[in-house]
Amino acid sequence: EPEVTQTPSHQVTQMGQEVILRCVPISNHLYFYWYRQILGQKVEFLVSFYNNEISEKSEIFDDQFSVERPDGSNFTLKIRSTKLEDSAMYFCASSAAGGSGYTFGSGTRLTVV
Amino acid sequence: GENVEQHPSTLSVQEGDSAVIKCTYSDSASNYFPWYKQELGKGPQLIIDIRSNVGEKKDQRIAVTLNKTAKHFSLHITETQPEDSAVYFCAASMGTGRRALTFGSGTRLQVQP
C-alpha cells in the first residue's frame, strides 16, 4: 500500500536554529499538508499546498514557517528560528484530486531545547 | 472556524463488547467526516469516513453514523479486540480530502482481554 514517508523520525534542535522537515507524499497525490500534534493534544492543521502554492493556512503558520516542493517528489516544512513551543510531532499528509481522503506519514518528532 | 468536540476522552471496554465514540461539529458547511486511528508513535490512519449525503456507513466491525440536523457523528466498533486499543480521532472538513481537517481531541480506547 502506498505510504507517505517522513524524515527524520526524530530531530533535536537548539532554540533559534532553523530546521527542515522532509516528506515524500504518495506519487499520484496532488494535495499536500502539514499538521502538528503537541504531546497529548489534538492534531492541528498548519498548511495545505496545491499546484505549487499555499492554498490554505492556519494562524499557527506564521512568518517563521514556510513550505516548498523543491522537486517532483519532496515536500518540506521549514521553521526559520525554532522556539521551545515548536516542540511537537509534525505530520505530513497527502490526498488525491478525487477527494479520497488523507494519508498521513508517521511523523517527525521535533524537540527544541 | 470549525470546532469539533469529541467524547469520551477515555473508554475502557471488555473484549467482545461494543465501543461508541461521539463527535459534534459546529460548522454546517462541513461535509466530510473521517475517523482516524492512531497507534503509539505512528501517524493517524484513516479507518472510515462519511460524506454528508450519507447517514450511515459500515465496514466490517466499524460503522459511522451522521446526523446533519444535530451536527453530530459517531463511531461504532463492535466485537472489540485488544488490537483495537489506540487513540481514535474524529475530524471534519468542508471538502472531501482536499481541505483542512479540524480534529477532535481524541479518545483513548482500551480493550481489556
Interface residues (C-beta under 8 A of the other chain):
Chain A: V4 Q6 Y31 Y33 Y35 Q41 K42 V43 E44 F45 S48 Y50 E56 S58 F91 A93 S95 A96 A97 G98 G99 S100 G101 Y102 T103 F104 G105 S106 G107
Chain B: Y32 P34 Y36 G41 K42 G43 P44 Q45 L46 D49 F89 A91 G95 T96 G97 R98 R99 A100 L101 T102 F103 G104 S105 G106
